[in-house]
Amino acid sequence: MTIDHIRYDILAQEALRGVVRTVLADAAKRGLLGDHHFKISKHVASGRTRTAITMLSDDDRTREIARMLGGEKITRVTLEHARELLKK
């Protein structure tokens, strides 16, 4: 009898991660509207890349858009631009 060495649990988990990555990448490209907004960030810890997903409040959402517009330093102008974009 042949022994099956495939870890189907890991295979299914990795496949699901791939599907989630594809869906999130597609949503990011399209700029889809939604009721909840999330920030996805990556960082390296102990030689491994970690991904964090954080749900954004309305204020956090405005600040994140301002950061994307102007870089790490958020200014009054970038916040105003972010608020204007959110009105549309």
C-alpha positions in Angstrom: 0.0 0.0 0.0 1.3 3.5 -0.9 1.5 6.1 1.8 0.1 9.5 0.9 2.6 12.1 2.0 0.5 15.1 0.8 -0.7 17.4 3.6 -4.1 18.2 2.2 -4.8 20.7 5.0 -1.8 22.8 4.1 -2.6 22.4 0.4 -6.1 23.7 1.0 -4.9 26.5 3.2 -2.4 27.7 0.6 -5.0 27.5 -2.1 -7.4 29.6 -0.1 -4.6 32.2 0.6 -4.0 32.5 -3.1 -7.7 33.1 -3.8 -7.9 35.7 -1.1 -4.8 37.5 -2.5 -6.3 37.4 -6.0 -9.6 38.9 -4.8 -8.0 41.6 -2.7 -5.6 42.6 -5.6 -8.5 42.8 -8.0 -10.6 44.9 -5.5 -7.6 47.2 -5.0 -7.2 47.7 -8.7 -10.9 48.5 -9.3 -11.3 50.7 -6.3 -14.5 49.0 -5.3 -16.8 50.7 -2.8 -17.6 49.1 0.4 -19.0 49.6 3.9 -15.8 48.6 5.6 -12.3 49.7 4.7 -9.1 47.9 5.6 -5.4 48.6 5.6 -3.2 45.7 4.6 0.5 46.1 5.6 3.5 43.8 5.6 6.6 43.7 7.8 9.5 41.3 8.3 10.0 39.8 11.8 12.5 37.1 12.6 13.2 36.6 8.9 9.6 36.0 8.0 7.2 38.3 6.2 4.0 39.0 8.2 0.8 40.5 6.9 -1.5 42.6 9.1 -5.1 43.6 8.2 -6.6 46.5 10.2 -10.2 47.8 9.8 -10.1 51.5 9.5 -12.4 54.0 11.2 -13.6 57.0 9.2 -10.7 59.2 10.6 -8.2 56.4 10.0 -9.5 56.1 6.4 -9.0 59.8 5.8 -5.5 59.7 7.3 -4.6 56.7 5.2 -5.7 58.4 2.0 -3.7 61.5 3.0 -0.7 59.3 3.5 -1.1 57.7 0.1 -1.4 61.1 -1.5 1.6 62.8 0.3 3.8 60.2 1.8 4.6 59.5 5.4 4.3 63.2 6.5 0.6 64.0 6.6 -0.1 67.7 6.2 -3.2 69.9 6.4 -3.3 70.0 2.6 -3.1 66.3 2.2 -5.9 65.8 4.7 -8.0 68.4 2.9 -7.4 66.6 -0.4 -8.3 63.2 1.2 -11.6 64.6 2.6 -12.4 66.1 -0.8 -11.8 62.7 -2.5 -14.1 61.0 0.1 -16.9 63.4 -0.6 -17.1 62.2 -4.2 
